[in-house]
Amino acid sequence: MTLVVKIGGAAGNDPANVLAEIAQRTDCVLVHGGSEDADRLGARLGVPARTFTSPSGVVSRHTDEAQLEVIVLALAGGLQTRLVSQLAALGARAVGLSGVDGGTLRARRKEGAREVVDGRVLRVMDDRSGTLERVDPGLLTLLLNAGFVPVVGPPAITPEGEVVNVDADRVAAAIAVALGATDLVLLTNVPGLLRAPPDPATRIREVPRDGFDPILALARGRMRKKVLAAQEALHGGVARAVIAPSAAANPIASALAGEGTTFR
């Protein structure tokens, strides 16, 4: 049995309890985002973050050349090294991998991204983001079988060797499918999918396999990508996906016990 856990990179996430649980497991792949780290480093380097909203309502980072450099430095450099060192302090043997390492995350560069600006649909120029097409599970399987915790994050690599940014939630879903994982846990800074954000009393507790259409219509902003990731995981054979808070006590166990929003 393999479990894939993704911890969000936005402000309000708490990795401490997540890492404490992962350090006690031998069946887990940790996937990370890193939006706050990238934003913070970009501000220091004079490369402020920019986002755009697609016609379907998905919010994405505008990844031009300078922003891609920030992402590589912040995620594959700073954040990933920090997560691996924190797991080591907890007694776990962890290995950090960007999607470029071993060609683990294969993507194609997006050529037709669109954004809505003042009611008009425009092409996103100079975008260095990609669409994940394939996960090579070989290196991940090798590490898991040897007792290591793989810690994986963007960027990915194209067949031409170009480095591109990819969405970490979709990465987690694709890894879960490639490894035949039983569960995907997407840990974030909110209690789950809410009908009326930010009211936690409006949390949707469970979504059946055939209930994605109304949920996608409800999800907005970055939450929409998490719902899409859950859908992709289930369609790929994963039995259960959960969007749950990272700041909870024992967040992984709590998510698997019903905390957050469960997709079956």
Secondary structure, DSSP 8 states (H G I E B T S, - for coil): --EEEEE--STT--HHHHHHHHTT-SSEEEEE--HHHHHHHHHHHT----EEE-TTS-EEE---HHHHHHHIIIIIIIIHHHHHHHHHHTT--EEEEETTGGG-EEEEE-S--EEEETTEEEE--S--BEEEEEE--HHHHHHHHTT-EEEEES-EE-TTS-EEB--HHHHHHHHHHHHT-SEEEEEESSSS-BSSTT-GGGB--EE-GGGHHHHHHH--THHHHHHHHHHHHHHTT-SEEEEEETTSSSHHHHHHTT-SEEE-
